[in-house]
């Protein structure tokens, strides 16, 4: 891969996608084809200052590719319907499963390597652990339609005999960082905490509705978006990595209380945290624990360290949320 290569980035106006574009720009990649629904006005600031060769509307992408046949050397497919509270599976089926199959078919036909976003939501309640082992995929029971759609595509991908020259499905754990303000309810707890502190001086966290977890001690593997885009770029530029599914977290579960407390520290304040009931519509579909087994990526040769929770939150709060800056 050289920096003159044309790369398609889908979801380029969204949170992770726009950070991906920013990271690639900083690494010298400017020949980018950005794909998304660019009519969403509150995403505009995420992408309009980036360097790229053109934007293509999500719905017209495959028609555009057929008409123009651009010389694409890589596809980073991050676009998806990511709302875990959207319970109409047909929406996820169209945007997360069928669209990804179409992308796979294009990359297979043109022999273009493909990296796509899967999700830790595929692991459901964690009854089969959090190992990116291909043998486990068929047994998983995601807790919501979003997780189901991601797992359905993973299952489908693993069964294909016709495939891109390289492919990786990355199971993102709880990602946080700049450029997520448009995500509303689905933005990270850090984003919501920052706004709550500025407005009321307190942070509200969900009570636990399970006796084995104390309030605020629900545990997730929180991963900073800067680590995510670094790993994707490493995969893109490192030959010889095996095809397949890879976890992308830190390998260290941390509590929501720790997350909120780190947000206060990024604001140079003492934590002031209260607990509220979890909304009933998500109560029985809520993951109380996630932790990525990161050995597979390490075995593939990735040696970089990940931001600790405290380091990542501090950088996000001080350098982005407090200043209103974008990545």
C-alpha positions as protocol buffer text, in pm:
chain_id: "A"
residue {
  index: 1
  type: UNK
  ca { x: 0 y: 0 z: 0 }
}
residue {
  index: 2
  type: UNK
  ca { x: 131 y: 343 z: -88 }
}
residue {
  index: 3
  type: UNK
  ca { x: -25 y: 673 z: 7 }
}
residue {
  index: 4
  type: UNK
  ca { x: -139 y: 732 z: -351 }
}
residue {
  index: 5
  type: UNK
  ca { x: -375 y: 432 z: -336 }
}
residue {
  index: 6
  type: UNK
  ca { x: -747 y: 496 z: -366 }
}
residue {
  index: 7
  type: UNK
  ca { x: -931 y: 374 z: -57 }
}
residue {
  index: 8
  type: UNK
  ca { x: -1307 y: 353 z: -7 }
}
residue {
  index: 9
  type: UNK
  ca { x: -1422 y: 438 z: 347 }
}
residue {
  index: 10
  type: UNK
  ca { x: -1792 y: 376 z: 416 }
}
residue {
  index: 11
  type: UNK
  ca { x: -1964 y: 543 z: 710 }
}
residue {
  index: 12
  type: UNK
  ca { x: -1720 y: 828 z: 648 }
}
residue {
  index: 13
  type: UNK
  ca { x: -1947 y: 1096 z: 794 }
}
residue {
  index: 14
  type: UNK
  ca { x: -2007 y: 897 z: 1112 }
}
residue {
  index: 15
  type: UNK
  ca { x: -1812 y: 868 z: 1435 }
}
residue {
  index: 16
  type: UNK
  ca { x: -1556 y: 595 z: 1363 }
}
residue {
  index: 17
  type: UNK
  ca { x: -1554 y: 651 z: 987 }
}
residue {
  index: 18
  type: UNK
  ca { x: -1468 y: 1021 z: 1012 }
}
residue {
  index: 19
  type: UNK
  ca { x: -1192 y: 945 z: 1264 }
}
residue {
  index: 20
  type: UNK
  ca { x: -1063 y: 682 z: 1021 }
}
residue {
  index: 21
  type: UNK
  ca { x: -1051 y: 942 z: 744 }
}
residue {
  index: 22
  type: UNK
  ca { x: -874 y: 1187 z: 975 }
}
residue {
  index: 23
  type: UNK
  ca { x: -614 y: 927 z: 1073 }
}
residue {
  index: 24
  type: UNK
  ca { x: -552 y: 829 z: 710 }
}
residue {
  index: 25
  type: UNK
  ca { x: -517 y: 1194 z: 613 }
}
residue {
  index: 26
  type: UNK
  ca { x: -257 y: 1242 z: 888 }
}
residue {
  index: 27
  type: UNK
  ca { x: -72 y: 934 z: 758 }
}
residue {
  index: 28
  type: UNK
  ca { x: -57 y: 1087 z: 408 }
}
residue {
  index: 29
  type: UNK
  ca { x: -356 y: 918 z: 244 }
}
residue {
  index: 30
  type: UNK
  ca { x: -566 y: 1172 z: 54 }
}
residue {
  index: 31
  type: UNK
  ca { x: -706 y: 966 z: -237 }
}
residue {
  index: 32
  type: UNK
  ca { x: -1010 y: 862 z: -40 }
}
residue {
  index: 33
  type: UNK
  ca { x: -1361 y: 790 z: -166 }
}
residue {
  index: 34
  type: UNK
  ca { x: -1600 y: 875 z: 117 }
}
residue {
  index: 35
  type: UNK
  ca { x: -1932 y: 690 z: 129 }
}
residue {
  index: 36
  type: UNK
  ca { x: -2226 y: 781 z: 355 }
}
residue {
  index: 37
  type: UNK
  ca { x: -2559 y: 957 z: 364 }
}
residue {
  index: 38
  type: UNK
  ca { x: -2419 y: 1308 z: 330 }
}
residue {
  index: 39
  type: UNK
  ca { x: -2759 y: 1472 z: 366 }
}
residue {
  index: 40
  type: UNK
  ca { x: -2747 y: 1431 z: 745 }
}
residue {
  index: 41
  type: UNK
  ca { x: -2666 y: 1788 z: 844 }
}
residue {
  index: 42
  type: UNK
  ca { x: -2542 y: 1722 z: 1199 }
}
residue {
  index: 43
  type: UNK
  ca { x: -2268 y: 1497 z: 1058 }
}
residue {
  index: 44
  type: UNK
  ca { x: -2140 y: 1759 z: 814 }
}
residue {
  index: 45
  type: UNK
  ca { x: -1868 y: 1895 z: 1041 }
}
residue {
  index: 46
  type: UNK
  ca { x: -1722 y: 1543 z: 1077 }
}
residue {
  index: 47
  type: UNK
  ca { x: -1618 y: 1517 z: 714 }
}
residue {
  index: 48
  type: UNK
  ca { x: -1623 y: 1848 z: 529 }
}
residue {
  index: 49
  type: UNK
  ca { x: -1277 y: 1952 z: 648 }
}
residue {
  index: 50
  type: UNK
  ca { x: -1115 y: 1622 z: 552 }
}
residue {
  index: 51
  type: UNK
  ca { x: -907 y: 1554 z: 241 }
}
residue {
  index: 52
  type: UNK
  ca { x: -1059 y: 1319 z: -16 }
}
residue {
  index: 53
  type: UNK
  ca { x: -1114 y: 1283 z: -390 }
}
residue {
  index: 54
  type: UNK
  ca { x: -1492 y: 1255 z: -381 }
}
residue {
  index: 55
  type: UNK
  ca { x: -1802 y: 1168 z: -183 }
}
residue {
  index: 56
  type: UNK
  ca { x: -2054 y: 906 z: -296 }
}
residue {
  index: 57
  type: UNK
  ca { x: -2403 y: 864 z: -151 }
}
residue {
  index: 58
  type: UNK
  ca { x: -2445 y: 531 z: 27 }
}
residue {
  index: 59
  type: UNK
  ca { x: -2753 y: 424 z: -169 }
}
residue {
  index: 60
  type: UNK
  ca { x: -2592 y: 487 z: -507 }
}
residue {
  index: 61
  type: UNK
  ca { x: -2248 y: 340 z: -437 }
}
residue {
  index: 62
  type: UNK
  ca { x: -2263 y: 14 z: -632 }
}
residue {
  index: 63
  type: UNK
  ca { x: -2420 y: 182 z: -932 }
}
residue {
  index: 64
  type: UNK
  ca { x: -2147 y: 447 z: -921 }
}
residue {
  index: 65
  type: UNK
  ca { x: -1875 y: 182 z: -895 }
}
residue {
  index: 66
  type: UNK
  ca { x: -2017 y: -1 z: -1196 }
}
residue {
  index: 67
  type: UNK
  ca { x: -2035 y: 316 z: -1406 }
}
residue {
  index: 68
  type: UNK
  ca { x: -1695 y: 457 z: -1309 }
}
residue {
  index: 69
  type: UNK
  ca { x: -1487 y: 147 z: -1229 }
}
residue {
  index: 70
  type: UNK
  ca { x: -1236 y: 339 z: -1015 }
}
residue {
  index: 71
  type: UNK
  ca { x: -895 y: 187 z: -937 }
}
residue {
  index: 72
  type: UNK
  ca { x: -963 y: 102 z: -571 }
}
residue {
  index: 73
  type: UNK
  ca { x: -691 y: -69 z: -371 }
}
residue {
  index: 74
  type: UNK
  ca { x: -868 y: -108 z: -35 }
}
residue {
  index: 75
  type: UNK
  ca { x: -1214 y: -96 z: 119 }
}
residue {
  index: 76
  type: UNK
  ca { x: -1271 y: -4 z: 484 }
}
residue {
  index: 77
  type: UNK
  ca { x: -1640 y: -75 z: 542 }
}
residue {
  index: 78
  type: UNK
  ca { x: -1752 y: 101 z: 862 }
}
residue {
  index: 79
  type: UNK
  ca { x: -2099 y: 212 z: 755 }
}
residue {
  index: 80
  type: UNK
  ca { x: -2391 y: 46 z: 935 }
}
residue {
  index: 81
  type: UNK
  ca { x: -2712 y: 107 z: 1122 }
}
residue {
  index: 82
  type: UNK
  ca { x: -2565 y: 99 z: 1473 }
}
residue {
  index: 83
  type: UNK
  ca { x: -2869 y: 186 z: 1684 }
}
residue {
  index: 84
  type: UNK
  ca { x: -2911 y: -97 z: 1936 }
}
residue {
  index: 85
  type: UNK
  ca { x: -3257 y: 37 z: 2025 }
}
residue {
  index: 86
  type: UNK
  ca { x: -3383 y: -7 z: 1667 }
}
residue {
  index: 87
  type: UNK
  ca { x: -3584 y: -328 z: 1696 }
}
residue {
  index: 88
  type: UNK
  ca { x: -3704 y: -352 z: 1334 }
}
residue {
  index: 89
  type: UNK
  ca { x: -3473 y: -623 z: 1204 }
}
residue {
  index: 90
  type: UNK
  ca { x: -3557 y: -541 z: 842 }
}
residue {
  index: 91
  type: UNK
  ca { x: -3365 y: -213 z: 881 }
}
residue {
  index: 92
  type: UNK
  ca { x: -3054 y: -397 z: 1003 }
}
residue {
  index: 93
  type: UNK
  ca { x: -3097 y: -672 z: 743 }
}
residue {
  index: 94
  type: UNK
  ca { x: -3085 y: -417 z: 460 }
}
residue {
  index: 95
  type: UNK
  ca { x: -2807 y: -188 z: 588 }
}
residue {
  index: 96
  type: UNK
  ca { x: -2587 y: -428 z: 785 }
}
residue {
  index: 97
  type: UNK
  ca { x: -2629 y: -765 z: 614 }
}
residue {
  index: 98
  type: UNK
  ca { x: -2727 y: -717 z: 249 }
}
residue {
  index: 99
  type: UNK
  ca { x: -2516 y: -405 z: 198 }
}
residue {
  index: 100
  type: UNK
  ca { x: -2213 y: -587 z: 341 }
}
residue {
  index: 101
  type: UNK
  ca { x: -2277 y: -886 z: 113 }
}
residue {
  index: 102
  type: UNK
  ca { x: -2284 y: -647 z: -184 }
}
residue {
  index: 103
  type: UNK
  ca { x: -1956 y: -493 z: -67 }
}
residue {
  index: 104
  type: UNK
  ca { x: -1804 y: -840 z: -30 }
}
residue {
  index: 105
  type: UNK
  ca { x: -1916 y: -932 z: -383 }
}
residue {
  index: 106
  type: UNK
  ca { x: -1759 y: -614 z: -524 }
}
residue {
  index: 107
  type: UNK
  ca { x: -1429 y: -672 z: -341 }
}
residue {
  index: 108
  type: UNK
  ca { x: -1426 y: -1037 z: -449 }
}
residue {
  index: 109
  type: UNK
  ca { x: -1490 y: -954 z: -814 }
}
residue {
  index: 110
  type: UNK
  ca { x: -1226 y: -679 z: -822 }
}
residue {
  index: 111
  type: UNK
  ca { x: -988 y: -860 z: -582 }
}
residue {
  index: 112
  type: UNK
  ca { x: -973 y: -571 z: -336 }
}
residue {
  index: 113
  type: UNK
  ca { x: -889 y: -635 z: 32 }
}
residue {
  index: 114
  type: UNK
  ca { x: -1178 y: -565 z: 272 }
}
residue {
  index: 115
  type: UNK
  ca { x: -1188 y: -469 z: 637 }
}
residue {
  index: 116
  type: UNK
  ca { x: -1536 y: -440 z: 786 }
}
residue {
  index: 117
  type: UNK
  ca { x: -1688 y: -351 z: 1121 }
}
residue {
  index: 118
  type: UNK
  ca { x: -1843 y: -633 z: 1318 }
}
residue {
  index: 119
  type: UNK
  ca { x: -1933 y: -579 z: 1685 }
}
residue {
  index: 120
  type: UNK
  ca { x: -1896 y: -714 z: 2036 }
}
residue {
  index: 121
  type: UNK
  ca { x: -2277 y: -703 z: 2040 }
}
residue {
  index: 122
  type: UNK
  ca { x: -2250 y: -1038 z: 1860 }
}
residue {
  index: 123
  type: UNK
  ca { x: -2143 y: -1199 z: 2190 }
}
residue {
  index: 124
  type: UNK
  ca { x: -2480 y: -1141 z: 2356 }
}
residue {
  index: 125
  type: UNK
  ca { x: -2475 y: -1207 z: 2730 }
}
residue {
  index: 126
  type: UNK
  ca { x: -2129 y: -1360 z: 2702 }
}
residue {
  index: 127
  type: UNK
  ca { x: -2237 y: -1715 z: 2779 }
}
residue {
  index: 128
  type: UNK
  ca { x: -1979 y: -1838 z: 2526 }
}
residue {
  index: 129
  type: UNK
  ca { x: -1710 y: -1594 z: 2635 }
}
residue {
  index: 130
  type: UNK
  ca { x: -1549 y: -1320 z: 2427 }
}
residue {
  index: 131
  type: UNK
  ca { x: -1310 y: -1519 z: 2208 }
}
residue {
  index: 132
  type: UNK
  ca { x: -1282 y: -1432 z: 1838 }
}
residue {
  index: 133
  type: UNK
  ca { x: -1275 y: -1803 z: 1764 }
}
residue {
  index: 134
  type: UNK
  ca { x: -1453 y: -1896 z: 1440 }
}
residue {
  index: 135
  type: UNK
  ca { x: -1591 y: -2212 z: 1598 }
}
residue {
  index: 136
  type: UNK
  ca { x: -1803 y: -2007 z: 1841 }
}
residue {
  index: 137
  type: UNK
  ca { x: -1977 y: -1781 z: 1588 }
}
residue {
  index: 138
  type: UNK
  ca { x: -2266 y: -2017 z: 1507 }
}
residue {
  index: 139
  type: UNK
  ca { x: -2346 y: -2059 z: 1878 }
}
residue {
  index: 140
  type: UNK
  ca { x: -2373 y: -1689 z: 1966 }
}
residue {
  index: 141
  type: UNK
  ca { x: -2705 y: -1534 z: 2073 }
}
residue {
  index: 142
  type: UNK
  ca { x: -2692 y: -1153 z: 2039 }
}
residue {
  index: 143
  type: UNK
  ca { x: -2935 y: -959 z: 2259 }
}
residue {
  index: 144
  type: UNK
  ca { x: -3070 y: -714 z: 2000 }
}
residue {
  index: 145
  type: UNK
  ca { x: -3138 y: -697 z: 1623 }
}
residue {
  index: 146
  type: UNK
  ca { x: -2822 y: -491 z: 1564 }
}
residue {
  index: 147
  type: UNK
  ca { x: -2606 y: -764 z: 1719 }
}
residue {
  index: 148
  type: UNK
  ca { x: -2799 y: -1031 z: 1530 }
}
residue {
  index: 149
  type: UNK
  ca { x: -2733 y: -855 z: 1197 }
}
residue {
  index: 150
  type: UNK
  ca { x: -2361 y: -828 z: 1267 }
}
residue {
  index: 151
  type: UNK
  ca { x: -2340 y: -1194 z: 1366 }
}
residue {
  index: 152
  type: UNK
  ca { x: -2541 y: -1303 z: 1061 }
}
residue {
  index: 153
  type: UNK
  ca { x: -2290 y: -1136 z: 832 }
}
residue {
  index: 154
  type: UNK
  ca { x: -1995 y: -1285 z: 1023 }
}
residue {
  index: 155
  type: UNK
  ca { x: -2151 y: -1631 z: 986 }
}
residue {
  index: 156
  type: UNK
  ca { x: -2210 y: -1573 z: 617 }
}
residue {
  index: 157
  type: UNK
  ca { x: -1856 y: -1445 z: 557 }
}
residue {
  index: 158
  type: UNK
  ca { x: -1699 y: -1749 z: 719 }
}
residue {
  index: 159
  type: UNK
  ca { x: -1888 y: -1980 z: 484 }
}
residue {
  index: 160
  type: UNK
  ca { x: -1777 y: -1811 z: 162 }
}
residue {
  index: 161
  type: UNK
  ca { x: -1536 y: -1983 z: -76 }
}
residue {
  index: 162
  type: UNK
  ca { x: -1520 y: -1682 z: -311 }
}
residue {
  index: 163
  type: UNK
  ca { x: -1365 y: -1397 z: -117 }
}
residue {
  index: 164
  type: UNK
  ca { x: -1148 y: -1084 z: -131 }
}
residue {
  index: 165
  type: UNK
  ca { x: -769 y: -1143 z: -134 }
}
residue {
  index: 166
  type: UNK
  ca { x: -768 y: -1041 z: 233 }
}
residue {
  index: 167
  type: UNK
  ca { x: -1060 y: -982 z: 466 }
}
residue {
  index: 168
  type: UNK
  ca { x: -1101 y: -905 z: 835 }
}
residue {
  index: 169
  type: UNK
  ca { x: -1417 y: -852 z: 1037 }
}
residue {
  index: 170
  type: UNK
  ca { x: -1337 y: -646 z: 1346 }
}
residue {
  index: 171
  type: UNK
  ca { x: -1552 y: -698 z: 1656 }
}
residue {
  index: 172
  type: UNK
  ca { x: -1550 y: -347 z: 1801 }
}
residue {
  index: 173
  type: UNK
  ca { x: -1612 y: -333 z: 2176 }
}
residue {
  index: 174
  type: UNK
  ca { x: -1730 y: -9 z: 2347 }
}
residue {
  index: 175
  type: UNK
  ca { x: -1574 y: 261 z: 2133 }
}
residue {
  index: 176
  type: UNK
  ca { x: -1554 y: 622 z: 2252 }
}
residue {
  index: 177
  type: UNK
  ca { x: -1388 y: 938 z: 2128 }
}
residue {
  index: 178
  type: UNK
  ca { x: -1429 y: 1256 z: 1923 }
}
residue {
  index: 179
  type: UNK
  ca { x: -1677 y: 1307 z: 1637 }
}
residue {
  index: 180
  type: UNK
  ca { x: -1968 y: 1126 z: 1807 }
}
residue {
  index: 181
  type: UNK
  ca { x: -2191 y: 1422 z: 1897 }
}
residue {
  index: 182
  type: UNK
  ca { x: -2447 y: 1333 z: 1626 }
}
residue {
  index: 183
  type: UNK
  ca { x: -2515 y: 990 z: 1780 }
}
residue {
  index: 184
  type: UNK
  ca { x: -2763 y: 1125 z: 2040 }
}
residue {
  index: 185
  type: UNK
  ca { x: -2876 y: 843 z: 2271 }
}
residue {
  index: 186
  type: UNK
  ca { x: -2615 y: 606 z: 2119 }
}
residue {
  index: 187
  type: UNK
  ca { x: -2316 y: 830 z: 2195 }
}
residue {
  index: 188
  type: UNK
  ca { x: -2070 y: 709 z: 2459 }
}
residue {
  index: 189
  type: UNK
  ca { x: -2129 y: 749 z: 2832 }
}
residue {
  index: 190
  type: UNK
  ca { x: -1833 y: 990 z: 2836 }
}
residue {
  index: 191
  type: UNK
  ca { x: -2005 y: 1224 z: 2590 }
}
residue {
  index: 192
  type: UNK
  ca { x: -2327 y: 1217 z: 2793 }
}
residue {
  index: 193
  type: UNK
  ca { x: -2136 y: 1252 z: 3121 }
}
residue {
  index: 194
  type: UNK
  ca { x: -1952 y: 1560 z: 2996 }
}
residue {
  index: 195
  type: UNK
  ca { x: -2279 y: 1727 z: 2899 }
}
residue {
  index: 196
  type: UNK
  ca { x: -2449 y: 1631 z: 3226 }
}
residue {
  index: 197
  type: UNK
  ca { x: -2161 y: 1773 z: 3432 }
}
residue {
  index: 198
  type: UNK
  ca { x: -2171 y: 2100 z: 3239 }
}
residue {
  index: 199
  type: UNK
  ca { x: -2548 y: 2126 z: 3279 }
}
residue {
  index: 200
  type: UNK
  ca { x: -2616 y: 1990 z: 3630 }
}
residue {
  index: 201
  type: UNK
  ca { x: -2280 y: 1914 z: 3791 }
}
residue {
  index: 202
  type: UNK
  ca { x: -2367 y: 1544 z: 3823 }
}
residue {
  index: 203
  type: UNK
  ca { x: -2349 y: 1225 z: 3617 }
}
residue {
  index: 204
  type: UNK
  ca { x: -2639 y: 979 z: 3609 }
}
residue {
  index: 205
  type: UNK
  ca { x: -2551 y: 613 z: 3565 }
}
residue {
  index: 206
  type: UNK
  ca { x: -2783 y: 318 z: 3536 }
}
residue {
  index: 207
  type: UNK
  ca { x: -2856 y: 117 z: 3847 }
}
residue {
  index: 208
  type: UNK
  ca { x: -2780 y: -250 z: 3826 }
}
residue {
  index: 209
  type: UNK
  ca { x: -3084 y: -474 z: 3789 }
}
residue {
  index: 210
  type: UNK
  ca { x: -2883 y: -785 z: 3868 }
}
residue {
  index: 211
  type: UNK
  ca { x: -2786 y: -890 z: 4223 }
}
residue {
  index: 212
  type: UNK
  ca { x: -2434 y: -993 z: 4116 }
}
residue {
  index: 213
  type: UNK
  ca { x: -2342 y: -638 z: 4002 }
}
residue {
  index: 214
  type: UNK
  ca { x: -2344 y: -328 z: 4221 }
}
residue {
  index: 215
  type: UNK
  ca { x: -2474 y: 1 z: 4081 }
}
residue {
  index: 216
  type: UNK
  ca { x: -2221 y: 151 z: 3840 }
}
residue {
  index: 217
  type: UNK
  ca { x: -2007 y: -163 z: 3844 }
}
residue {
  index: 218
  type: UNK
  ca { x: -2136 y: -299 z: 3516 }
}
residue {
  index: 219
  type: UNK
  ca { x: -1818 y: -376 z: 3320 }
}
residue {
  index: 220
  type: UNK
  ca { x: -1732 y: -310 z: 2959 }
}
residue {
  index: 221
  type: UNK
  ca { x: -1421 y: -315 z: 2746 }
}
residue {
  index: 222
  type: UNK
  ca { x: -1395 y: 55 z: 2655 }
}
residue {
  index: 223
  type: UNK
  ca { x: -1163 y: 121 z: 2359 }
}
residue {
  index: 224
  type: UNK
  ca { x: -1050 y: 464 z: 2241 }
}
residue {
  index: 225
  type: UNK
  ca { x: -1126 y: 534 z: 1874 }
}
residue {
  index: 226
  type: UNK
  ca { x: -762 y: 640 z: 1817 }
}
residue {
  index: 227
  type: UNK
  ca { x: -655 y: 282 z: 1891 }
}
residue {
  index: 228
  type: UNK
  ca { x: -924 y: 146 z: 1661 }
}
residue {
  index: 229
  type: UNK
  ca { x: -812 y: 343 z: 1355 }
}
residue {
  index: 230
  type: UNK
  ca { x: -448 y: 260 z: 1429 }
}
residue {
  index: 231
  type: UNK
  ca { x: -525 y: -113 z: 1427 }
}
residue {
  index: 232
  type: UNK
  ca { x: -724 y: -85 z: 1102 }
}
residue {
  index: 233
  type: UNK
  ca { x: -436 y: 99 z: 933 }
}
residue {
  index: 234
  type: UNK
  ca { x: -190 y: -163 z: 1063 }
}
residue {
  index: 235
  type: UNK
  ca { x: -403 y: -441 z: 914 }
}
residue {
  index: 236
  type: UNK
  ca { x: -425 y: -251 z: 586 }
}
residue {
  index: 237
  type: UNK
  ca { x: -48 y: -210 z: 559 }
}
residue {
  index: 238
  type: UNK
  ca { x: 75 y: -541 z: 705 }
}
residue {
  index: 239
  type: UNK
  ca { x: 97 y: -833 z: 463 }
}
residue {
  index: 240
  type: UNK
  ca { x: 50 y: -1192 z: 573 }
}
residue {
  index: 241
  type: UNK
  ca { x: -222 y: -1148 z: 837 }
}
residue {
  index: 242
  type: UNK
  ca { x: -473 y: -1435 z: 830 }
}
residue {
  index: 243
  type: UNK
  ca { x: -827 y: -1374 z: 706 }
}
residue {
  index: 244
  type: UNK
  ca { x: -1102 y: -1381 z: 966 }
}
residue {
  index: 245
  type: UNK
  ca { x: -1266 y: -1222 z: 1267 }
}
residue {
  index: 246
  type: UNK
  ca { x: -1064 y: -1021 z: 1519 }
}
residue {
  index: 247
  type: UNK
  ca { x: -1167 y: -871 z: 1851 }
}
residue {
  index: 248
  type: UNK
  ca { x: -1090 y: -502 z: 1887 }
}
residue {
  index: 249
  type: UNK
  ca { x: -1104 y: -389 z: 2247 }
}
residue {
  index: 250
  type: UNK
  ca { x: -831 y: -337 z: 2505 }
}
residue {
  index: 251
  type: UNK
  ca { x: -859 y: -673 z: 2678 }
}
residue {
  index: 252
  type: UNK
  ca { x: -941 y: -497 z: 3007 }
}
residue {
  index: 253
  type: UNK
  ca { x: -1299 y: -463 z: 3135 }
}
residue {
  index: 254
  type: UNK
  ca { x: -1365 y: -148 z: 3338 }
}
residue {
  index: 255
  type: UNK
  ca { x: -1668 y: -14 z: 3522 }
}
residue {
  index: 256
  type: UNK
  ca { x: -1902 y: 263 z: 3414 }
}
residue {
  index: 257
  type: UNK
  ca { x: -1826 y: 425 z: 3750 }
}
residue {
  index: 258
  type: UNK
  ca { x: -1454 y: 440 z: 3656 }
}
residue {
  index: 259
  type: UNK
  ca { x: -1550 y: 586 z: 3320 }
}
residue {
  index: 260
  type: UNK
  ca { x: -1762 y: 862 z: 3474 }
}
residue {
  index: 261
  type: UNK
  ca { x: -1500 y: 936 z: 3739 }
}
residue {
  index: 262
  type: UNK
  ca { x: -1234 y: 973 z: 3467 }
}
residue {
  index: 263
  type: UNK
  ca { x: -1462 y: 1220 z: 3287 }
}
residue {
  index: 264
  type: UNK
  ca { x: -1482 y: 1435 z: 3602 }
}
residue {
  index: 265
  type: UNK
  ca { x: -1103 y: 1423 z: 3635 }
}
residue {
  index: 266
  type: UNK
  ca { x: -1068 y: 1539 z: 3274 }
}
residue {
  index: 267
  type: UNK
  ca { x: -1273 y: 1840 z: 3382 }
}
residue {
  index: 268
  type: UNK
  ca { x: -1058 y: 1885 z: 3696 }
}
residue {
  index: 269
  type: UNK
  ca { x: -1359 y: 1810 z: 3919 }
}
residue {
  index: 270
  type: UNK
  ca { x: -1439 y: 1562 z: 4193 }
}
residue {
  index: 271
  type: UNK
  ca { x: -1682 y: 1283 z: 4088 }
}
residue {
  index: 272
  type: UNK
  ca { x: -2050 y: 1344 z: 4170 }
}
residue {
  index: 273
  type: UNK
  ca { x: -2240 y: 1036 z: 4050 }
}
residue {
  index: 274
  type: UNK
  ca { x: -2603 y: 931 z: 4107 }
}
residue {
  index: 275
  type: UNK
  ca { x: -2784 y: 617 z: 3994 }
}
residue {
  index: 276
  type: UNK
  ca { x: -3111 y: 597 z: 3799 }
}
residue {
  index: 277
  type: UNK
  ca { x: -3329 y: 309 z: 3681 }
}
residue {
  index: 278
  type: UNK
  ca { x: -3238 y: 158 z: 3346 }
}
residue {
  index: 279
  type: UNK
  ca { x: -3507 y: 210 z: 3078 }
}
residue {
  index: 280
  type: UNK
  ca { x: -3727 y: -96 z: 3056 }
}
residue {
  index: 281
  type: UNK
  ca { x: -3690 y: -126 z: 2677 }
}
residue {
  index: 282
  type: UNK
  ca { x: -3322 y: -218 z: 2713 }
}
residue {
  index: 283
  type: UNK
  ca { x: -3321 y: -382 z: 3057 }
}
residue {
  index: 284
  type: UNK
  ca { x: -3338 y: -744 z: 2941 }
}
residue {
  index: 285
  type: UNK
  ca { x: -3102 y: -679 z: 2647 }
}
residue {
  index: 286
  type: UNK
  ca { x: -2823 y: -515 z: 2843 }
}
residue {
  index: 287
  type: UNK
  ca { x: -2468 y: -650 z: 2853 }
}
residue {
  index: 288
  type: UNK
  ca { x: -2333 y: -640 z: 3209 }
}
residue {
  index: 289
  type: UNK
  ca { x: -1985 y: -757 z: 3117 }
}
residue {
  index: 290
  type: UNK
  ca { x: -1770 y: -754 z: 2804 }
}
residue {
  index: 291
  type: UNK
  ca { x: -1396 y: -809 z: 2776 }
}
residue {
  index: 292
  type: UNK
  ca { x: -1213 y: -877 z: 2453 }
}
residue {
  index: 293
  type: UNK
  ca { x: -969 y: -1163 z: 2432 }
}
residue {
  index: 294
  type: UNK
  ca { x: -703 y: -982 z: 2229 }
}
residue {
  index: 295
  type: UNK
  ca { x: -461 y: -1272 z: 2184 }
}
residue {
  index: 296
  type: UNK
  ca { x: -550 y: -1336 z: 1821 }
}
residue {
  index: 297
  type: UNK
  ca { x: -455 y: -983 z: 1710 }
}
residue {
  index: 298
  type: UNK
  ca { x: -138 y: -1002 z: 1920 }
}
residue {
  index: 299
  type: UNK
  ca { x: -49 y: -1337 z: 1763 }
}
residue {
  index: 300
  type: UNK
  ca { x: -100 y: -1177 z: 1421 }
}
residue {
  index: 301
  type: UNK
  ca { x: 183 y: -937 z: 1511 }
}
residue {
  index: 302
  type: UNK
  ca { x: 16 y: -625 z: 1652 }
}
residue {
  index: 303
  type: UNK
  ca { x: 245 y: -504 z: 1933 }
}
residue {
  index: 304
  type: UNK
  ca { x: 129 y: -147 z: 2003 }
}
residue {
  index: 305
  type: UNK
  ca { x: -9 y: -70 z: 2348 }
}
residue {
  index: 306
  type: UNK
  ca { x: -366 y: 56 z: 2390 }
}
residue {
  index: 307
  type: UNK
  ca { x: -476 y: 371 z: 2570 }
}
residue {
  index: 308
  type: UNK
  ca { x: -576 y: 296 z: 2928 }
}
residue {
  index: 309
  type: UNK
  ca { x: -926 y: 410 z: 3023 }
}
residue {
  index: 310
  type: UNK
  ca { x: -783 y: 705 z: 3218 }
}
residue {
  index: 311
  type: UNK
  ca { x: -549 y: 810 z: 2933 }
}
residue {
  index: 312
  type: UNK
  ca { x: -814 y: 784 z: 2662 }
}
residue {
  index: 313
  type: UNK
  ca { x: -1088 y: 962 z: 2855 }
}
residue {
  index: 314
  type: UNK
  ca { x: -851 y: 1239 z: 2962 }
}
residue {
  index: 315
  type: UNK
  ca { x: -740 y: 1298 z: 2601 }
}
residue {
  index: 316
  type: UNK
  ca { x: -1099 y: 1296 z: 2476 }
}
residue {
  index: 317
  type: UNK
  ca { x: -1231 y: 1531 z: 2745 }
}
residue {
  index: 318
  type: UNK
  ca { x: -940 y: 1779 z: 2752 }
}
residue {
  index: 319
  type: UNK
  ca { x: -854 y: 1797 z: 2382 }
}
residue {
  index: 320
  type: UNK
  ca { x: -1193 y: 1749 z: 2217 }
}
residue {
  index: 321
  type: UNK
  ca { x: -1497 y: 1791 z: 2441 }
}
residue {
  index: 322
  type: UNK
  ca { x: -1365 y: 2088 z: 2640 }
}
residue {
  index: 323
  type: UNK
  ca { x: -1238 y: 2265 z: 2328 }
}
residue {
  index: 324
  type: UNK
  ca { x: -1522 y: 2167 z: 2092 }
}
residue {
  index: 325
  type: UNK
  ca { x: -1259 y: 2023 z: 1855 }
}
residue {
  index: 326
  type: UNK
  ca { x: -1303 y: 1745 z: 1600 }
}
residue {
  index: 327
  type: UNK
  ca { x: -1061 y: 1471 z: 1504 }
}
